[in-house]
Amino acid sequence: MLVTVLAGGIGGSRFLQGVRAVLDEHAGTGVPRPDAHLVAVVNTADDITLFGLRVSPDLDTVMYTLGGGSDTERGWGRSDETFTAKAELAAYGAQPDWFGLGDRDLATHILRTQMLAAGYPLSQVTEALCRRWPLGLRLLPMTDERVETHVVVADEEAPAGARAIHFQEYWVRLHAAPAVREVVLVGIEDTTPAPGVAEAIAEADVVLLAPSNPVVSIGPILAVPGIRAALHRRSGPVVGISPIISGSAVRGMADKLLPAIGVHTDAAAVGLHYGARSGGGVIDGWLVDESDAAGLATLEAAGIAARAVPLFMDDTGASSAMAAAALELAGSVGARR
Ligand code: FO1
């Protein structure tokens, strides 16, 4: 059974751990499923160049989390991390000093930058880095081409009263506090799906949209020319999981930026935003938390099969149960006519 998951970083990684656990064994028997394959197509629009190094936060978060090398408390970066190099850079007054570049993490960025400079595409760099980490899944960047999410925030001093900043500055330095006028995916129109992505979407028995940020994690993946069409064309089901529980984000700041695209911070509203495949959207099914069951009728009326299940991912057991519920919903939606 092949499952392809479109995912962002932290929320996506927790969900992928659940999907991997469910695919690794027939429900609870402990017997590994030999035919199970899992592919993660991960957002790269968070990527940033710092001190000449190319950093891919979502790819690294999935790689470290699924590979067992992440700091589970922070949710990003390496376990047993130190920040000596970061402190040294700050001592020189070097900017930016607001992004947590860990000493262990630097090894990943140095190798990625070296391989990119040698001409290897991001997908081959990712494949090489993943050889160190036993992921139990295939990790694909959504595209090999460069794309960056920038957000436009109000700024009295700026000429138009607004300025564009890199997503990481908005997310990390400004803690997603400023009101965002617009989210811009710089370069997205010149991207193509990375090798293996279109096939992973076409051939999967099930495609899942992880409970990641719909604007800055799932949104960029859907915006890569060709990926929406691949989702439309596939015969098997596409099922999404709401990143919003009773009006707020499950983890991190998945609710942030929804106002910038005019979507209410509500589980059903996000499902309607993705839209039913029968109506030109990208999903057939949508999982909401039990506390959001009131939205089920609206989703069904829009052609989206909807279920209300516990969606709080406080441990791998919880995310396994969510993954199982998503696969079950996919089974009941079945192949499109
Ligand atoms: N997130 C933070 O809130 N603060 C940081 O200093 C930070 C550093 C960082 C370094 C490497 C990396 O791979 C991720 C890092 N993140 C940090 C997380 C990252 O900004 C976000 O998780 C994603 O970009 C959004 O999903």
Boltz pocket constraint, residues with backbone or C-beta under 6 A from the ligand:
constraints:
  - pocket:
      binder: B
      contacts: [[A, 8], [A, 9], [A, 10], [A, 46], [A, 55], [A, 56], [A, 57], [A, 58], [A, 60], [A, 61], [A, 76], [A, 77], [A, 98], [A, 99], [A, 100], [A, 101], [A, 102], [A, 105], [A, 168], [A, 171], [A, 172]]
      max_distance: 6.0
